């Protein structure tokens, strides 16, 4: 992925730009799924991924193997072609009407902790607000909370040298990319 770097924190390079859920050649692709009752409001990227996987994500939800509860996670190793990621992390987003910036921040912290446990080096994150009518102000607030979530997870990780060279790409619009870099530059945590 050629998304521009928006900042570096503790040797982790953060990028922001469009993420193709099928063609992204990354160690870990993170995608959000709401509860089953919100099927009509699934992110277009998750829908494309589900179609490429012959409905696997829908089947997991229909079979109640993955309910989409807030913070629930499931890892699918070695998804088949045409999907190019080596692992897929599905993150439960809960009820879509309850999804706000603060909750997205908590979900990205969960995702970062999972990525660190998996020793992933390249990560693409498709978590975002699922309201197509979300204002730029709400999108920027969500981007701030998501970056704070991943930085908090990095600060809590006991072995900072272990994630040297990690690349994390947020699927974010250009209007939110500057927010991500600002949060990194102003982050109040431990020395880098």
Secondary structure as UniProt FT lines:
FT   STRAND          4..9
FT   TURN            10..11
FT   STRAND          12..16
FT   TURN            21..23
FT   STRAND          28..34
FT   HELIX           36..41
FT   HELIX           44..52
FT   TURN            53..55
FT   HELIX           56..62
FT   TURN            63..64
FT   TURN            70..71
FT   STRAND          73..77
FT   TURN            81..82
FT   STRAND          87..94
FT   HELIX           96..98
FT   HELIX           101..117
FT   TURN            118..119
FT   STRAND          122..125
FT   TURN            132..133
FT   HELIX           136..156
FT   HELIX           160..163
FT   TURN            164..165
FT   STRAND          167..170
FT   HELIX           174..186
//
